[in-house]
Amino acid sequence: MTLLRTQLGTTLRGHRLSQRRTLRDVSGAARVSLGYLSEVERGQKEASSELLASICDALDVELADLLAQVSDELRAGSARPEITPLVPAAPVEEPAEQSTEPALALVGAPARRRDPVALAA
């Protein structure tokens, strides 16, 4: 099953590449950070309707046409799934050398006692 955000990103990227435009160019025109646009294209971020409208304006594509195209591609099952697993595929190995030092220098240090200070009236 393909996620909507994945298919939206794939379709947006297809429009951008068919126009031979760079991420930098489209992100500037859409007033969206380059990194965020990249994440939207890779299906890693859910784009709001305002953001999609801005990207569509920058690409000179009608939002309704984009959504219809995405709908058709989802229905046809022509999208390639790019679902990122939530857990790593292989266990992460610990570093070979581990320090026995405490994480903070203050861990285990005795608390200082302060003498009460009398305030003059």
N, C-alpha and C positions, 0 to 999 in steps of 0.2 A: 504494500500500500504506500502510495506517495503522499507525503504531507503537502498541504496547500502552500505553505511557505516555500517549500523546495521547488514546487512547480512554478510559483510566481517568480522566484529568483532565476530559474532556468530560462523562463520566457523573457524576463527583462534583459538578461544577459544576451539572449539571442537577438533581441531588437537592437541593443547597443552595438553588438559585433557586426550585425548586418549593415549598420550605418558607419562602420569603421571608426567608431569613437572610443576614446579611452575612458577608464573609470574617473580619472581626474577631470576630464572635460564634462562628463555628465554630472558628477558630484558637484562641481562648481555651478553648473546651470540649474541644478535642482536645489542648491543650497543645503546639501547634505554632506557630512564628512565622508571622505574617500573610504575610510575603514568601515564605516557603517554601511555604505552602499555595497561594498564588497561582501560584507556579511549577509546582507539581504539577498544578493545574487547567489550566494552559496547556500541559501536556505537556513542560515544559522540565526537569523533575527526575524521576528514577526514585524512586518512593516504596518504602520497605522494607515488608515485610509488617506489622511493628509499627506503622509510621506509618499504613498503610492501615487497620489495625484500629482505631487511635485515632480517625481521621477518621470511619470508619463508626460507631463508638460515638457520636461527637458528633452525627452526622446521624441516629442511630437507624435505621441500615440494616445488615442482616446482611452481613458480608464475603462470604459464599458467594453471596448474592443479587446483590451488586455485581459479583462476578466472572462470574456466570452472565449477567448483563445485558450486560457488556462483551463476553463471548464471543459472545453472540447478535448484537450489533451489528457486531462484527468479521466474523462469518460472513456476515451479510447485506450487508455493504459499505455500510451506511448512514452511517458516520462520515465527516465531512469531513476530508480530510488537512490537517494543519498542520505539515508537516515544515519545519524551519528549515534553510536551506542552511548548509553549513559555511564557505563562502567568500562574500564580499560579491558582490552581483549586478553592481555597477559598480565600477571601480577607484577607490580613494580618492585624491583629489587632494592634492598637497603644498601647504602654505601658500605664498602668493605671495612673502613675504619670509622669507628664511632667514638666521639669524645665523651668522657665521663664528667666533664665540666657542667655545672648547672647552666641553664639557659640564661639566667640573669645573675649578675654578680651579687645582688642583694638577697637572693634566695637563701634562706637559712640564717641570715644575719640577725643577731639579737636586736630586739626593739629598744630604742633609746627611751629612757624615762626622763621626762621633763619635770622639773620642780615647779609647783604652782607659783604663779607670780601674783603678788598682791597689788591690786590697783589702788592708787591713792584717790581718795574722794575729794 
